[in-house]
Amino acid sequence: MNILSQSGTLCRMHEFTSELEVLANKALAYSLARLKDDPPLDGPRSEEDLFAEVGETITSKGLGGVEALAVFTDVLARACISTDHPRNLAYIPSAPSEHANLFDLVVGASALYGGSWQEGAGAVFAENQALRWIADLAGLPSSAGGVFAQGGTVGNLSALVVARAEGRKRWPKTTRWAIACSAEAHSSIASAAQVMDVDLLLIEPTNNGKLTGADVARGIDDFHKEKSARVFAVVATAGTTNLGIIDDLKSVGIEAKKRDLWFHADGAYGLAALCAPSVREKFAGIELVDSLIVDPHKWLFAPFDACALIYRNPELAKEVHTQSASYLDALQESGSWNPSDYAINLTRRTRGLPFWFSLAANGTDAYSAAMEQTLEIAQVAAQKIREHPRLELLLDPELSVVAFTKAGWEKSDYKKWSDALLADQIGFIPTSSHKGQPILRFAIVNPWTKVSDIEEILDTL
């Protein structure tokens, strides 16, 4: 007997009742309304404030689907900042296309498992075509491949675990390892080093925040003279989160190869711009990588969460990440492509499918056009800041991050302005910092962000 047969509607989980049909229609209506209208900006509320309004939502008898949906749509959702609002320019936001968002509903409703070919062949096939598009943009060989992992942190960690395994093959007597990267590298690299219990060699870039091969050569050679640990991987950043700076990938890659080191590119944000002809040359050298990541949920118009992790030689990753157990034997018998073999995860949703669907539906030309649109808006924003009497552009944007300061302002001034901007529902621009000094920055990844949006924000300064 089903142990849930006495409780609520779960015992009828395969019966689409009239109550569920009402709920489905209301959920779809909410989703469609959000897609058709400009997304609300909204903003956070305190835990106490939320509890005072909704109370305990988990009860013995349940609220019922319609009431629970109302709690979410009327209260909880409005306490979340919409990442796809055209004036949400914080961190690296997101701007999923309508096609990607709608297909995410399909993925959720389909109960797809994306860890193995056996259980998700069609979905894995589609995801692999999307990965192939990225690999081709990067100039990687036809044998390249990988997986859509949860996010850049998991993608970077998974790649670096493979890199260390290769290091162990080359230097089997080494007992202490290190990762080399720029001091401007994403925080996930330091997190990966901590998880892996390896040292982190932070190299200070000498070319206005851009890591070069000369920096890498000097940093690694000095490190090996002074430390007992051996560097096994060099990480270059293809578009830093804070300022959008692209490391000199070609010279860094050359120096890594000279030392027989794994060359990984963290392009979680910036490598999306490979599809923009106007900036493609900025990524010269990306074809040298042993692995790379790019997050479609950042600047390739996909919903959270999807990191494309791609290896030059995925067989090396398979050696490291394939999990072995009697209950998994059947997955390996056919020799098929199992996504779980290429990252630290086993169970995974088919998180790359909304990205694939949007690519398939819109075509890659539309992606290039949307990318160029965001790059153009960034250049216009930079020019308007140059012309602003009270603002100073920190540096010319390489991609779509535009950083600037206001004369005479301290950190408290920036925060007060930022809080007021959100409270007035004009935009979301939290304070960042550079070299210990507070700054403001626009991260423009949404093709629906218009010049008028930038002007509306700048008018408050």
Secondary structure, 3 states (H helix, E strand, C coil): CCCCCCCCCHHHCCCCCHHHHHHHHHHHHHHHHHHHCCCCCCCCCCHHHHHHHHCCCCCCCCCCHHHHHHHHHHHHHHHCCCCCCCCECCCCCCCCCHHHHHHHHHHHHHCCCCCCHHHHHHHHHHHHHHHHHHHHHCCCCCCCEEEEECCHHHHHHHHHHHHHHHHHHHCCCCCCEEEEEECCCCHHHHHHHHHHCCEEEEECCCECCECCHHHHHHHHHHHHHHCCCEEEEEEEEECCCCCCCECCHHHHHHHHHHCCCEEEEECCCHHHHHHCHHHHHHHCCHHHCCEEEECHHHHCCCCCCCEEEEECCHHHHHHHHCCCCHHHHHHHHCCCCCHHHHCCCCCCCCCCHHHHHHHHHHCHHHHHHHHHHHHHHHHHHHHHHHHCCCEEECCCCCCCEEEEEECCCCHHHHHHHHHHHHHCCCCECCCEEECCEEEEEEECCCCCCCHHHHHHHHCCC
